[in-house]
Amino acid sequence: MPNVAVLDMAGKKVGTIDLSDAIFAIEPNEAVMHDMVVNYLANQRQGTQSALTRSEVSGGGKKPWRQKGTGRARQGSTRAPQWTHGGVAFAPKPRSYRFTVNKKVRRLAMKSALSAKCAAEEIIILDSLTMTEYKTKTVADMLKAVGAEKKALIVLPEVNSFVIKSAGNIAGVKTAQVNTINVYDILNADKLIIVKDAVAKLEEVYA
């Protein structure tokens, strides 16, 4: 059972916490984590790319020259792909790239990502993260105090607009709640900062 120090917003150790083996100490499955990252990135695609095929480009109705006798290759239209101003061969059209992943795979990927972060000692447990005003400096000072000045993901037990909007001004810092975290954001962050109350909710959902 991993034992992790609990820090306050000033970076001082105020206690320790035992993390669940079922979530933070399994053997990470790289294959399912890869599947979830691919799924997340695919679902972010807008799928609005579009180009015109030869049938959609205006013009080209007249045969440019007669079929035989000119010595040139036969051509039926000036809007074929090999012509300037012609259509695009196999032109992309708007479509959805979304696909779903099995629920058991999603759960295993989440546990694998959390366990990988724990094994790499990249998890920071905060005793609490309370703010009563919108102030980016408060979040920036906290990140510096706990040693998470690069890319960081802050996991909150519930929506806290003061924290979310204050952290939103800092490059590389993202916030999420227990029910909105995803494998990509966990793996992409250099440090995973979890508020102590959120740990209990994570264990309740995924244990």
Secondary structure, DSSP 4 states (H G I P E B T S, - for coil): --EEEEE-TTS-EEEEEEPPHHHHSS---HHHHHHHHHHHHHHH---------TTTSS---S-SS-SSSSSSPP-S-TTSTTSTT-PPTT------------HHHHHHHHHHHHHHHHHTT-EEEES----SS--HHHHHHHHHHHT--SSEEEEESS--HHHHHHHTTSTTEEEEETTT--HHHHHH-SEEEEEHHHHHHHHHHH-
